[in-house]
């Protein structure tokens, strides 16, 4: 099972007079999931699992890149409507 940390929030535009003033479609890249790690007195939100080696960091970064690439595809389809 895989977990998605990021998502595309899609807000369709309003183009009908009965909905009020027209607005164009818009979107945001949002953090869907995160955790918090405390280091000393500071707390930091994280969007990956704990990494103990540079290889694990590379794998986590690759996963986030894949998520962003998927978001780009979803946005293309959303705005083409």
DAFENUR-V855107 format. One record per backbone hydrogen bond with DSSP energy under -0.5 kcal/mol. NH is the residue of the N-H (numbers start at 1). CO is the residue of the C=O. Records with the same first field share a line. If there is no record, write none. Layout:
BEGIN
NH: CO ; CO
END
This chain:
BEGIN
5: 3
7: 30
9: 7 ; 28
10: 8
11: 9 ; 26
12: 10
14: 23
15: 13
19: 16
20: 17
23: 14
26: 11
28: 9
30: 7 ; 28
32: 5 ; 30
33: 5
35: 46
37: 44
39: 37 ; 42
40: 38
42: 39
44: 37
46: 35
57: 53
58: 54
59: 55
60: 56
61: 57
62: 58
63: 59
64: 60
65: 61
66: 62
67: 63
68: 64
69: 65
70: 66
71: 67
72: 68
73: 69
74: 70
75: 71
76: 72
77: 73
78: 74
79: 75
80: 76
81: 77 ; 78
END
